[in-house]
């Protein structure tokens, strides 16, 4: 029988993504705001920080999905033996 990803794994993935996205965007935006204040760039560094935070959140999401898929494939291969 082929195994699929369980609802608890999907919930964990969604929760991890939400927390990671919030924290990474918040931290990089705060650092960008601090740099803007020091350099007088009127929000340029904050915007770059926002983009970096979003990028890192989605990158982690893709890594977690790939890990779940590898685990599912490994379990299915183990059952086929």
MODELLER restraints for C-alpha pairs under 7 A, 6 or more apart:
rsr = mdl.restraints
at = mdl.atoms
rsr.add(forms.Gaussian(group=physical.xy_distance, feature=features.Distance(at['CA:2:A'], at['CA:76:A']), mean=5.72, stdev=0.5))
rsr.add(forms.Gaussian(group=physical.xy_distance, feature=features.Distance(at['CA:3:A'], at['CA:72:A']), mean=6.45, stdev=0.5))
rsr.add(forms.Gaussian(group=physical.xy_distance, feature=features.Distance(at['CA:3:A'], at['CA:76:A']), mean=6.19, stdev=0.5))
rsr.add(forms.Gaussian(group=physical.xy_distance, feature=features.Distance(at['CA:4:A'], at['CA:72:A']), mean=6.59, stdev=0.5))
rsr.add(forms.Gaussian(group=physical.xy_distance, feature=features.Distance(at['CA:5:A'], at['CA:72:A']), mean=6.95, stdev=0.5))
rsr.add(forms.Gaussian(group=physical.xy_distance, feature=features.Distance(at['CA:17:A'], at['CA:57:A']), mean=6.57, stdev=0.5))
rsr.add(forms.Gaussian(group=physical.xy_distance, feature=features.Distance(at['CA:17:A'], at['CA:61:A']), mean=5.88, stdev=0.5))
rsr.add(forms.Gaussian(group=physical.xy_distance, feature=features.Distance(at['CA:20:A'], at['CA:57:A']), mean=5.76, stdev=0.5))
rsr.add(forms.Gaussian(group=physical.xy_distance, feature=features.Distance(at['CA:21:A'], at['CA:53:A']), mean=6.79, stdev=0.5))
rsr.add(forms.Gaussian(group=physical.xy_distance, feature=features.Distance(at['CA:21:A'], at['CA:54:A']), mean=6.35, stdev=0.5))
rsr.add(forms.Gaussian(group=physical.xy_distance, feature=features.Distance(at['CA:21:A'], at['CA:57:A']), mean=4.61, stdev=0.5))
rsr.add(forms.Gaussian(group=physical.xy_distance, feature=features.Distance(at['CA:24:A'], at['CA:53:A']), mean=4.72, stdev=0.5))
rsr.add(forms.Gaussian(group=physical.xy_distance, feature=features.Distance(at['CA:24:A'], at['CA:57:A']), mean=6.80, stdev=0.5))
rsr.add(forms.Gaussian(group=physical.xy_distance, feature=features.Distance(at['CA:25:A'], at['CA:50:A']), mean=5.46, stdev=0.5))
rsr.add(forms.Gaussian(group=physical.xy_distance, feature=features.Distance(at['CA:25:A'], at['CA:53:A']), mean=4.14, stdev=0.5))
rsr.add(forms.Gaussian(group=physical.xy_distance, feature=features.Distance(at['CA:25:A'], at['CA:54:A']), mean=6.17, stdev=0.5))
rsr.add(forms.Gaussian(group=physical.xy_distance, feature=features.Distance(at['CA:28:A'], at['CA:49:A']), mean=4.48, stdev=0.5))
rsr.add(forms.Gaussian(group=physical.xy_distance, feature=features.Distance(at['CA:28:A'], at['CA:50:A']), mean=6.22, stdev=0.5))
rsr.add(forms.Gaussian(group=physical.xy_distance, feature=features.Distance(at['CA:28:A'], at['CA:53:A']), mean=5.91, stdev=0.5))
rsr.add(forms.Gaussian(group=physical.xy_distance, feature=features.Distance(at['CA:29:A'], at['CA:46:A']), mean=4.87, stdev=0.5))
rsr.add(forms.Gaussian(group=physical.xy_distance, feature=features.Distance(at['CA:29:A'], at['CA:49:A']), mean=4.78, stdev=0.5))
rsr.add(forms.Gaussian(group=physical.xy_distance, feature=features.Distance(at['CA:29:A'], at['CA:50:A']), mean=5.34, stdev=0.5))
rsr.add(forms.Gaussian(group=physical.xy_distance, feature=features.Distance(at['CA:32:A'], at['CA:45:A']), mean=4.36, stdev=0.5))
rsr.add(forms.Gaussian(group=physical.xy_distance, feature=features.Distance(at['CA:32:A'], at['CA:46:A']), mean=3.92, stdev=0.5))
rsr.add(forms.Gaussian(group=physical.xy_distance, feature=features.Distance(at['CA:32:A'], at['CA:49:A']), mean=5.38, stdev=0.5))
rsr.add(forms.Gaussian(group=physical.xy_distance, feature=features.Distance(at['CA:33:A'], at['CA:43:A']), mean=6.73, stdev=0.5))
rsr.add(forms.Gaussian(group=physical.xy_distance, feature=features.Distance(at['CA:33:A'], at['CA:45:A']), mean=6.50, stdev=0.5))
rsr.add(forms.Gaussian(group=physical.xy_distance, feature=features.Distance(at['CA:33:A'], at['CA:46:A']), mean=5.01, stdev=0.5))
rsr.add(forms.Gaussian(group=physical.xy_distance, feature=features.Distance(at['CA:35:A'], at['CA:45:A']), mean=6.40, stdev=0.5))
rsr.add(forms.Gaussian(group=physical.xy_distance, feature=features.Distance(at['CA:36:A'], at['CA:42:A']), mean=6.03, stdev=0.5))
rsr.add(forms.Gaussian(group=physical.xy_distance, feature=features.Distance(at['CA:36:A'], at['CA:43:A']), mean=5.93, stdev=0.5))
rsr.add(forms.Gaussian(group=physical.xy_distance, feature=features.Distance(at['CA:36:A'], at['CA:44:A']), mean=6.88, stdev=0.5))
rsr.add(forms.Gaussian(group=physical.xy_distance, feature=features.Distance(at['CA:36:A'], at['CA:45:A']), mean=5.75, stdev=0.5))
rsr.add(forms.Gaussian(group=physical.xy_distance, feature=features.Distance(at['CA:36:A'], at['CA:46:A']), mean=6.96, stdev=0.5))
